[in-house]
Amino acid sequence: MEGPKACLNALNCPIRERPNLAERLVRTSFPSPTMLQPHSGPTPARPARTCAAAALLLISGCMSPEEAVDAADDQVYALVAERRAELMPGEDELSIHAPTDSLRQRLLDGNLTAGESVVSLNLKDCLEIASENNRQYQTQRESLYLSALDLTLERWRFGWQPTVSASASVGSISGNDETGSINPSGRLTRLFGNGGQLVLDIGAALVGAIAEGEGWDALSNLGVSWSQPILRGSAREVVLEPLTQAERNLTYAVRNFERFRRTFALDVASRYYQLALARQSVLNERTNIEVLDLLSLRNQAFAEAGKLSDLEASEAAQDLISSQNRLLSLEANFEKQLDNFKFFMGLPIDAEIGIDSEGLTELTVGSKAFDVTWVDEQALFELALMQRLDYLNEVEQIVDNERSARIAADDLKVGLDLSAGLSGSSELDRPLAYKSDGSTWNIGLDLDLPVDQLPERNSYRSALIRLQAGRRSLIETQDNILAEIRDALRELKLAELTYNLQVRTLPLNERRARSANMNLEAGRLETDRFLNAQRDLTAARNAFVSAQVDFTLARLQLLQDLELLTLDKNGLVVDWSPIQARLRANNLEAENEDGE
């Protein structure tokens, strides 16, 4: 038996459950006291002991499931780290294992520390928690892991591949004495980049008559063979195609994962800011209720004293009731958004969490001066084509399609393979003694004429069609990127104008509300005019925060479309270097044109 499964079966199988013949063979593999007595023949104890020791060594050398996981992780994480360092230096290490002390686990286990009964989260916390617990994020990590795991297999195929096996049997012919044999063997193979394959075979055999107990006769054999394609399948590009494609797939997976991380982080930020906006709307409405409650009590007292009509007193009470109804609706909406946010982050729905009271003060991501008046749309488009990870993948996949078409064309060639081999056996009971007259050799050619190549023809035509489709898809992606940038610029300009208007509008409404309050207290203002000023103030506060959030998200969306939004240990950051490099290049071109 070969492999870990066979080793585990051998370890777990009790001796009493083995077939009787196997029991006898195992017992005769170890010399009995009579067999240890001196005699004229060769001593059988040494080869039997050697074979038994080798069997035990092979069984003990089997890889446990835990060791297999650790070995795979070591290789995969090293490959991913190497590729990520090449493509985007400074990124965090990959791990598909769930953290042992995540917030989700602590919430489920009830292991929150004092003061954590209600967890207040800022944006950085949310990004970290979502990356740990979000199901889609974990799926993306596993997809990257599997791409690297596939690459380890393809690299292994082009290395030395050792195999070791053994067989044992007992039997008799026509009722004659029972004989037993033990046959260990080993093989070493290697596939080379030119398509040649080298095979080295080493075998041994122990044969003996069990009933007579006369000992065991040993012999060995050696063999080497080489096969080499000459026409079809001989090109290095064709032979290395599985390895090349696996290398390319890992590059694509790294880019896809990084692109997902960035878009996912923007999604988290958008949900977080919208949740903070909903929370602020609740707080604004509560502030409005406090003002209306005081006004309602004041007007009720004035009405009872005969200084105010019942109509004016009821106006404040009516506005208070309406505001309380709005508060109930806003609170229900906030709780719904909060549950959705917890589900999105992978937290228990019944977990007690909240948004940091300073949540909206974190609207600073990407807030560096970004004046869109200087932006050249074409320059931004060209920048996006250089930066966008998804676009770079599509460009390189065109190269893959071209290579695939060349490989499919190679399959249309004539098949001609060269094979050669040399083997020999030792003398009986002299496993290291080989003679030239006991060896055999062979050399030959295998010809495969292209009589019927419909499958190969169809494969080649399909490869050409995929290449054409890939080129069309690349043009479509370019158009989509340009459309995204144009739309993002429009949204950013609109959001910026709206935000600037709200920046001017909010102080006006605050001054108007303060003036209305002072006039009301002085008895120079009617209640309905004060209520109108208070309604406008609450609406202006909500509109200001909404415009602030929309402006921030519009800016982040444009940065994301340009692939300038990145992640580090502090959360979302903006990489301004590509834009700065672009500006320097434009200035240099302008100076050269002026000089000419």
LINKA-V337262 format. One record per backbone hydrogen bond with DSSP energy under -0.5 kcal/mol. NH is the residue of the N-H (numbers start at 1). CO is the residue of the C=O. If there is no record, write none. Layout:
NH & CO
NH & CO
//
This chain:
6 & 2
7 & 3
8 & 4
9 & 5
10 & 6
11 & 7
12 & 8
13 & 9
14 & 12
17 & 14
18 & 15
23 & 19
24 & 20
25 & 21
26 & 22
27 & 23
28 & 24
29 & 25
30 & 27
36 & 32
36 & 33
37 & 34
44 & 42
48 & 44
49 & 45
50 & 46
51 & 47
52 & 48
53 & 49
54 & 50
55 & 51
56 & 52
57 & 53
58 & 54
59 & 55
60 & 56
61 & 57
62 & 59
68 & 64
69 & 65
70 & 66
71 & 67
72 & 68
73 & 69
74 & 70
75 & 71
76 & 72
77 & 73
78 & 74
79 & 75
80 & 76
81 & 77
82 & 78
83 & 79
84 & 80
85 & 81
86 & 82
87 & 83
88 & 84
91 & 88
102 & 99
106 & 102
107 & 103
108 & 104
109 & 105
110 & 106
111 & 106
116 & 113
119 & 352
121 & 119
121 & 354
126 & 122
127 & 123
128 & 124
129 & 125
130 & 126
131 & 127
132 & 128
133 & 129
134 & 130
138 & 134
139 & 135
140 & 136
141 & 137
142 & 138
143 & 139
144 & 140
145 & 141
146 & 142
147 & 143
148 & 144
149 & 145
150 & 146
151 & 147
152 & 148
153 & 149
154 & 150
155 & 151
156 & 152
157 & 153
158 & 154
158 & 155
159 & 156
161 & 189
162 & 160
163 & 187
165 & 185
167 & 183
169 & 181
171 & 179
174 & 172
176 & 173
179 & 171
180 & 208
181 & 169
182 & 206
183 & 167
185 & 165
186 & 202
187 & 163
188 & 200
189 & 161
190 & 198
191 & 157
192 & 196
195 & 192
197 & 227
198 & 190
199 & 225
200 & 188
201 & 223
202 & 186
203 & 221
204 & 184
205 & 219
206 & 182
207 & 217
208 & 180
209 & 215
210 & 178
210 & 208
211 & 178
213 & 209
214 & 209
217 & 207
219 & 205
221 & 203
222 & 424
223 & 201
224 & 422
225 & 199
226 & 420
227 & 197
228 & 418
230 & 416
231 & 416
232 & 414
234 & 231
239 & 235
240 & 236
241 & 238
244 & 240
245 & 241
246 & 242
247 & 243
248 & 244
249 & 245
250 & 246
251 & 247
252 & 248
253 & 249
254 & 250
255 & 251
256 & 252
257 & 253
258 & 254
259 & 255
260 & 256
261 & 257
262 & 258
263 & 259
264 & 260
265 & 261
266 & 262
267 & 263
268 & 264
269 & 265
270 & 266
271 & 267
272 & 268
273 & 269
274 & 270
275 & 271
276 & 272
277 & 273
278 & 274
279 & 275
280 & 276
281 & 277
282 & 278
283 & 279
284 & 280
285 & 281
286 & 282
287 & 283
288 & 284
289 & 285
290 & 286
291 & 287
292 & 288
293 & 289
294 & 290
295 & 291
296 & 292
297 & 293
298 & 294
299 & 295
300 & 296
301 & 297
302 & 298
303 & 299
304 & 300
305 & 301
306 & 303
307 & 302
308 & 302
313 & 309
314 & 310
315 & 311
316 & 312
317 & 313
318 & 314
319 & 315
320 & 316
321 & 317
322 & 318
323 & 319
324 & 320
325 & 321
326 & 322
327 & 323
328 & 324
329 & 325
330 & 326
331 & 327
332 & 328
333 & 329
334 & 330
335 & 331
336 & 332
337 & 333
338 & 334
339 & 335
340 & 336
341 & 337
342 & 338
343 & 339
344 & 340
345 & 341
346 & 342
346 & 343
347 & 342
351 & 348
353 & 351
354 & 119
356 & 121
359 & 356
361 & 358
362 & 359
363 & 360
364 & 362
365 & 362
367 & 364
372 & 370
374 & 371
375 & 372
377 & 375
380 & 376
381 & 377
382 & 378
383 & 379
384 & 380
385 & 381
386 & 382
387 & 383
388 & 384
392 & 388
393 & 389
394 & 390
395 & 391
396 & 392
397 & 393
398 & 394
398 & 395
399 & 395
400 & 396
401 & 397
402 & 398
403 & 399
404 & 400
405 & 401
406 & 402
407 & 403
408 & 404
409 & 405
410 & 406
411 & 407
412 & 409
413 & 410
415 & 448
416 & 414
417 & 446
418 & 228
419 & 444
420 & 226
421 & 442
422 & 224
423 & 440
424 & 222
425 & 438
426 & 220
427 & 430
427 & 433
429 & 218
430 & 427
433 & 430
434 & 432
435 & 425
438 & 435
439 & 436
440 & 423
442 & 421
444 & 419
446 & 417
447 & 445
448 & 415
449 & 447
451 & 449
457 & 453
458 & 454
459 & 455
460 & 456
461 & 457
462 & 458
463 & 459
464 & 460
465 & 461
466 & 462
467 & 463
468 & 464
469 & 465
470 & 466
471 & 467
472 & 468
473 & 469
474 & 470
475 & 471
476 & 472
477 & 473
478 & 474
479 & 475
480 & 476
481 & 477
482 & 478
483 & 479
484 & 480
485 & 481
486 & 482
487 & 483
488 & 484
489 & 485
490 & 486
491 & 487
492 & 488
493 & 489
494 & 490
495 & 491
496 & 492
497 & 493
498 & 494
499 & 495
500 & 496
501 & 497
502 & 498
503 & 499
504 & 500
505 & 501
506 & 502
507 & 503
508 & 504
509 & 505
510 & 506
511 & 507
512 & 508
513 & 509
514 & 510
515 & 511
516 & 512
517 & 513
518 & 514
519 & 515
520 & 516
521 & 517
522 & 518
523 & 520
524 & 519
525 & 519
530 & 526
531 & 527
532 & 528
533 & 529
534 & 530
535 & 531
536 & 532
537 & 533
538 & 534
539 & 535
540 & 536
541 & 537
542 & 538
543 & 539
544 & 540
545 & 541
546 & 542
547 & 543
548 & 544
549 & 545
550 & 546
551 & 547
552 & 548
553 & 549
554 & 550
555 & 551
556 & 552
557 & 553
558 & 554
559 & 555
560 & 556
561 & 557
562 & 558
563 & 560
564 & 559
565 & 559
566 & 564
566 & 573
568 & 571
571 & 568
573 & 566
575 & 564
576 & 574
580 & 576
581 & 577
582 & 578
583 & 579
584 & 580
585 & 581
586 & 582
587 & 583
588 & 584
589 & 585
590 & 586
591 & 587
592 & 588
593 & 589
594 & 590
595 & 591
596 & 592
//
